[in-house]
Amino acid sequence: MDRKLQAHNLTYVQDVWDLSEGELGSILGAGTGTKVFEYCHGKDDRPVKPAERKTIGAECNYGVRFDGLYGVNYMMTGLAMEVEKRMSN
């Protein structure tokens, strides 16, 4: 498909957007042309499938300043509680 589009100087979605469904069908073939035309115009009837979560984590940025060991322990406990909460969801 890339070669066919590039052969007609179609690089961006806007380039394809400017074509009619028939023009796109003559370049890509009727079925693929219709699909790509509809995708470019925001039409997609495929069901959304939620992705399975594979990792869980929590982080803090480096802008945090700790007040001795107590601050580090407090922050680590907070991060652990956040990860635990996310694991239960």
C-alpha positions in Angstrom: 0.0 0.0 0.0 2.9 2.4 0.8 4.3 2.0 -2.6 1.0 2.7 -4.3 0.4 5.8 -2.2 3.9 7.1 -2.7 3.7 6.5 -6.5 0.9 9.1 -6.5 2.7 11.5 -4.1 0.3 10.7 -1.3 2.3 11.1 1.9 0.0 12.6 4.5 -3.5 11.9 5.7 -4.5 15.3 4.2 -3.3 14.1 0.8 -5.6 11.1 1.0 -8.4 13.2 2.6 -8.5 15.4 -0.6 -9.3 12.4 -2.8 -12.7 11.0 -3.5 -13.5 7.5 -2.5 -13.5 6.5 -6.2 -10.0 8.0 -6.8 -8.6 6.2 -3.8 -10.3 3.0 -4.9 -8.6 3.3 -8.3 -5.2 3.6 -6.6 -5.5 1.0 -3.8 -8.3 -1.2 -5.1 -12.0 -1.0 -4.3 -12.1 -2.7 -0.9 -8.9 -1.2 0.5 -9.7 2.2 -1.0 -13.0 2.3 0.8 -11.5 1.3 4.1 -8.7 3.9 4.0 -11.2 6.6 2.8 -13.5 5.8 5.8 -10.6 5.8 8.3 -9.4 9.1 7.0 -12.9 10.5 7.5 -13.2 9.1 11.1 -15.4 6.2 10.2 -14.3 2.9 11.9 -16.9 0.3 12.9 -14.4 -2.1 14.4 -15.1 -2.8 18.1 -12.7 -1.4 20.6 -10.8 -4.2 22.5 -9.3 -3.1 25.8 -5.7 -4.0 26.1 -4.6 -6.3 29.0 -2.5 -4.4 31.5 1.0 -6.1 31.6 2.8 -3.9 34.1 1.9 -1.8 37.1 4.0 0.9 38.5 4.3 4.3 40.3 6.9 6.9 40.1 7.9 10.3 41.6 9.9 12.9 39.8 13.4 14.0 40.8 12.2 17.4 42.0 11.2 15.8 45.4 13.6 16.7 48.3 13.7 14.3 51.2 14.2 15.3 54.8 16.6 12.5 55.9 15.8 8.9 56.0 12.2 9.5 57.3 11.3 11.3 54.1 12.7 8.4 51.9 10.7 5.8 53.9 7.6 7.9 53.7 7.9 8.3 50.0 8.6 4.6 49.4 5.6 3.6 51.5 3.4 6.0 49.5 4.6 4.5 46.2 4.1 1.0 47.5 0.5 1.8 48.6 -0.2 3.4 45.2 1.1 0.2 43.3 -1.0 -1.9 45.7 -4.1 0.2 44.9 -3.5 -0.1 41.2 -3.1 -3.9 41.4 -6.5 -4.2 43.0 -8.2 -2.3 40.2 
